[in-house]
């Protein structure tokens, strides 16, 4: 979940509550401009961040991806022109995730 600054994180409180209630629901925030006490990721989402933040690919894996076109291309590939899910590419494909494990908004 990438943002410019910690103050820009939409629905952070609700996402944190969901993560606290559901151990399999994980949120990893990244920002471009961290505050002094920031403890999340900084900068563009990298393969290392994804590896550290996600479980290994498995039958029960579901990754939800949304963001601007450049980020989508980098992480999972964009949706197809007809708005179907399209081909899985990017970091997630490189790490062994399959189209069945990834949903693009």
N, C-alpha and C positions, 0 to 999 in steps of 0.2 A: 504494500500500500504506500505509494510514493507521493510526496507533497513538497512544496517549496519550503515551508517552515512547520514546526510543531503546531502552531496556531491554525494552520490551514487544514488540518486533518479532519475531514468530514466524518461525523458520527463516531468519533474516537471513543467516547464514553460508552456508547451502546456496543460497539465492537469489542471493547475490553470486557464488558459484562458478559457478552456471549462467549468469549474465550475463557472467562473464569468459570462459567457454568458448564461448558462443553469441552472436555480435554482434547478432543480430536479437532476442534476448531481453533486454528492458530492464525494470528495476525502478526506480521512483521512490518513495522513502519520504516520508511526511509524518507529523508528530507534532503533538500539541496543546501539549506541554510540552517544548521542546527543551533539551538540555544546552548548556553554554557552547561546546562545540566542534562542535555539530551543523551539518551542511552540506546537509541535505535540505530538504524543504518544511515549512512550519509552517502549521497551521490546516486548515480545511475545504478539501477538494479543489475548486479553482476551474477555470473555463474556461481561464484563463491557464496554470495548471499542466498541464492536459491538452494544450493546444496546444504548450507547450514540451517536454513529455515523450513525446508520441506522434508517430509518422510520420503524414503526411497519409493520408487514406483511399485504399486501393488494392486491387487484386485479390488481393494476397497478405497483406492485413491480417487479423490475428486478435487481438482484445482480450478478455482474460479479466477478468470483474468479479465481485467478491464483497464482502460487507460487510453492515452492519446496514441495515434497511429504509430509513431516511432517506437514507443515502448512496446506496443502490441507486437510489432514486427520483430523486435529484439527478443521478447520473451516467448511468444507462441505463434507468431504469424497472425495476420489480420483475418477477419471473417471474409468469406467469398463475396463477390459482387452481388450475388443474389441474397446476401445476408445469412446464408447457411454457415456452419462452423468453419468450413474451409480446411485446407491442409494444415497440419501441425508442423511448425518449423521452429527455429530459434533455440534458445537455451533449453526449454522443456524437452524438445525432441532430442537435442544433443545429450541430455541426461537420462534418456530412456523412457520418458513418459510417452503414452500413446494418445491418439485422438479421443479414445473412450474415457480417458482420465482427465481431460481438460475441457472446460466450458468457457467460451469467449463471449463476453457481453458486448 
